[in-house]
């Protein structure tokens, strides 16, 4: 028999291979068109905003565009221990003059003042001189500016300007970790009593961790019950689990406020059964306790549902087999049942942890000062200080944190071991 | 070594799940040591419930179960030391074959060397050496089945229960596994209680078969007797194929009775009929009726062929005989085959001793 295979032709005389490829291509285009709207939606609502957020968080172009000549001249400034050469002074003067004409000089002053305190005063001084046309462009600008204020004679200030030259900066990210670029450009920590962000990050991780833990210990038995009860009871229980889903998040949080406040129902009950004195009601709200209680309740379904879907698939005969082979009920549970629920545990914990780490409304309402999370800080910068680039930087740090957790999880348990339903 | 004839004993056991219906009624059953006993019956007949009570997953509502003379009703399943093979094998999917087999030994705190030895022995018993590191999902159905059997035997239990273990296998595999389980039983002499609804499985494997229906043991006897001498019409119907005639006893003596059908009379062997006028169902195995019998038989009739179905090794012929069009004949496929054609008339004969007059259906 010859090893050569004859080319198969369709009835039209086209090689079958070609004809098949053509048909498949058509199908591929069709399939792509079907998912295209979703893809577009994702790009517009997800990938694009994240990209924009990233650009905002590192963007420092404003000042780069304001002082183009200065930064160009500074490239030739070699001895950084000494004041820059005349050329830098002249370029700065020219840039500044242009800004003053366009009424943009104020922004520059504020921006430089953020870099180093005291800039606002000396730039305003320079502005007044320019306005009164007191600067003589035919002689050394360096000397004239240096005479205006002693700070102009301090090389630190010129170094501060130089530091703002790159159009991108990591300063916001450092600020999110309570660090900053010191005068010499090295990364330095802020003083100990001003390290607020690090506390918030740690608290966010801590609360997310414990909320996950509480949800797990409460959700596991519920899910087990759901999976083993006869249909008519399990449906009812399922509704109880899902009920929070059907209620507005705000309403649920508000009802926790009613329950947990010092004159609230839980405290009333404690007083009634004599657990605490009427004049000694514990604070259960506007602190971590409130955040723990409310967040655990709200996130519980996210733990129960993946666990339930995994437990539902575990045959009851496995536990029976474990017992008939001589395992005590505990051994049968621990060696047989529990390992089989790990995919559900992984999915539930990951889900709850990731949701908890970015939780906003509940801690904002019941958290008080000691129960707020990093998301509340982000919102604060979005709405109050209007420092969007800082908010973006912290948002991205949060996102990165979640991705890192996901990566660790993948290393430890394996993502293909997750079962959401 | 004398075998204990009452190694497992069900003593007047009742079981009810809802307090209204008894799924097992007054069960009295003795199982001898080393015996292979099969509980056979349609679904819902109570056979699996009996097995679950023996395994300890259900408790009897009334009565006692004894294992080697000890009452076990209050002993939890993990202390009974009874091996069990489950319907869908119930292999632990997250453990390798080795770990599955080692599980019962590890919980008994057997030493590592001893475990290795026993697992190896159990695996060689089901000819699965070299499969230790496989996961159950990497095994075929038949292999999983063998692992399940090995796991139930590896800790040397006194009794092994098997709950329809071959139900999920295809026909050929099922047959070869039947022989394999039978051989394992013969070689190690363990007591096996086997539950199935497949009568051919029960007939090929068992020492004795208990036919269950309606929560009761209808007949407990060895396979041959069960097939040849069913004691009532349920057993006759359930085991093997069966031609039945419903009628009334018109004459009876010691080993023969005359049964009046709608428009004829036949001679039969009185099993559960005692006197004239009783209603009865006469049961006759298809292979006991012969076409054109050469010798004299005391029942001779003529029937009309309605259908001929070729089965390879035999041919099934459906006849219209004595007013019933459901009379089945099995004709062996031999060279002296007759020409069998539809709507042909043929002579049929059988001996009255093979026609068993049982309780009315």
Interface residues (C-beta under 8 A of the other chain):
Chain A: X315 X317 X318 X320 X321 X322 X323 X324 X325 X326 X327 X328 X329 X331 X332 X335 X336 X339 X340
Chain B: X55 X56 X57 X76 X77 X78 X80 X81 X82 X83 X84 X86 X87 X88 X90 X91 X92 X93 X94 X103 X104 X107 X108 X151 X152 X155
